[in-house]
């Protein structure tokens, strides 16, 4: 049975904003249209407008997105966005070469860093995946080129590929990484202004769309 269509970031964040508003002021519910009419929380606005679903080309940027998706497992995305800058600092700007060389001292440093999510399995996965991506770079020239070589394909195939290639990349982590970096559709509602801009920016999933009439 095919998967149900995933909920877009637009719908997910507006629903969460609506729940928060109802919790703080129940009178705002039906009278104001509830979640459907809620503005985005400031924390999510830039990520929605400028980052989510837009293509990433640099390997370090792709790695940074994968790291955040791995650490989000079991937590809210709001938590990860609040800690995003701390993650970037802790992982040396998501520099693949540096992270791949991390040893015991770096692992201990990360495990004691209160600015990030201190989870042994996730920290170990980030370091191991950096090493595996470095191997892909040596073979394919870049991780982006490796992704291009396997695009397009359905989520089931991507998930099997990621399971063979990386660690701590279950179905949801794989899907969110690929949607958020433009390899799979579904980041935004079709009527969302950001949806058109991800296509104009060259999101890989949109290459198969028919050309717009002149």
NUBA-458025 format. One record per residue (C-alpha): residue in one letter; y, x, z. Coordinates in steps of 0.1 Angstrom, whole numbers, padded with zeros to 4 digits, always signed. Each point is the difference from the previous one (the first is absolute). Layout:
! NUBA-458025
aYXZ...
//
This chain:
! NUBA-458025
x+0000+0000+0000x+0034+0015-0009x+0025+0007+0027x+0027-0025+0008x+0034+0011-0012x+0015+0023+0027x+0032-0011+0017x+0030+0018-0013x+0022+0021+0022x+0028-0026-0005x-0021-0028+0014x-0015+0020+0028x+0033+0013+0014x+0018-0033-0003x-0028-0017+0018x+0002+0025+0028x+0037-0004+0002x-0004-0037+0002x-0025+0004+0029x+0024+0023+0018x+0029-0025-0004x-0021-0029+0012x-0011+0020+0030x+0036+0009+0009x+0015-0034-0009x-0025-0029-0007x+0028-0022-0012x+0004+0021-0031x-0033-0010-0014x-0003-0029-0024x+0038-0007+0001x+0008+0033-0016x-0030+0001-0024x-0021+0022+0023x-0015+0032-0013x+0005-0007-0037x+0038+0004+0004x+0002+0029+0024x+0019+0031-0009x-0020+0032+0001x+0003+0020+0033x+0022+0030-0005x-0030+0023+0007x-0018-0013-0031x+0029-0005-0024x+0002+0035-0015x-0038+0003-0002x-0002-0033-0018x+0030+0005-0023x-0005+0037-0009x-0035+0013+0008x-0028-0026+0001x-0017-0003-0034x+0022+0026-0016x-0019+0029-0017x-0003+0033+0017x-0005+0032-0020x+0001+0029+0024x-0033+0008+0016x+0017+0006+0034x+0016-0035-0001x-0033-0016-0010x-0017+0018+0029x+0027-0012+0024x-0006-0035-0010x-0038+0004+0005x+0006+0015+0034x+0021-0030+0011x-0025-0025-0013x-0028+0018+0019x+0020+0000+0032x+0009-0037-0005x-0037-0011+0003x-0002-0024+0029x+0037+0001+0006x+0030-0018-0013x+0020+0014-0029x+0031-0004+0021x-0014+0025+0024x-0006+0025-0028x+0035-0005-0016x+0015+0007+0034x-0019+0032+0003x+0002+0010-0037x+0026+0027+0005x-0019+0015+0029x-0032+0001-0021x+0019+0018-0028x+0012+0026+0025x-0033+0004+0017x-0018+0005-0032x+0025+0026-0014x+0015-0024-0025x-0035-0010-0012x-0002+0034-0017x-0036+0000-0012x-0004+0038+0000x+0012+0003+0036x-0020-0029+0013x-0032+0012-0017x+0004+0032+0019x+0003-0016+0034x-0023+0013+0027x-0007-0008+0036x+0035+0007+0013x+0015-0024-0025x-0026-0026+0008x+0009+0003+0037x+0037-0001-0008x-0005-0033-0019x-0021-0015+0027x+0027+0007+0026x+0029-0013-0022x+0012-0032+0015x+0021-0008-0031x-0031-0008-0020x-0033-0020+0005x-0022+0024+0019x-0034-0008-0013x-0026+0028-0004x-0019-0016-0029x+0032-0007-0020x+0015+0034+0006x-0033+0016-0011x-0001-0022-0030x+0035+0009-0011x-0007+0037+0002x-0034-0003-0018x+0015-0021-0027x+0027+0026-0006x-0027+0026-0006x-0019-0023-0024x+0032-0008-0019x+0007+0037-0003x-0035+0004-0016x+0009-0028-0024x+0033+0018-0008x-0020+0032-0008x-0023-0019-0024x+0024-0025-0016x+0034+0016+0003x+0013-0026+0024x-0012-0030+0021x+0022-0022-0021x-0018+0012-0031x-0033-0009+0017x+0012-0035+0007x+0012-0003-0036x-0034+0010-0012x-0016-0029+0018x+0026-0026-0008x-0003-0029-0007x-0030-0014+0019x-0006-0029+0023x+0003+0004+0038x-0038+0000+0005x-0003+0031-0022x+0030+0017+0016x-0015-0006+0034x-0033+0015-0009x+0018+0030-0014x+0021+0005+0031x-0030-0004+0022x-0017+0028-0019x+0031+0023-0001x+0018-0005+0033x-0006-0009+0036x+0014-0030+0021x+0007-0019-0032x-0015-0034+0004x+0007-0029-0024x+0033-0011+0016x+0014+0035+0003x-0009+0007-0036x+0015-0032-0012x+0032+0004+0019x+0005+0036-0011x-0006-0010-0037x+0022-0031+0002x+0028+0017+0019x+0001+0029-0025x-0002-0022-0031x-0035+0005-0012x-0011-0035+0007x+0021-0032-0003x+0009-0024+0029x+0028+0018+0018x+0026-0027-0005x+0002-0037-0008x+0006-0004-0038x+0034-0016+0008x+0011+0028+0022x+0027+0022-0014x-0019+0031+0010x-0030-0011-0021x+0020+0005-0032x+0014+0033+0012x-0035+0014+0007x-0010-0008-0035x+0032+0016-0014x-0007+0031+0021x-0033+0004-0017x-0026-0012+0025x-0033+0009-0017x-0016-0034+0005x+0027-0015-0023x-0008+0021-0030x-0024-0026-0012x+0026-0028+0000x+0010-0013-0034x+0033+0013-0012x+0030-0023+0005x+0012-0017-0032x+0031+0015-0015
//
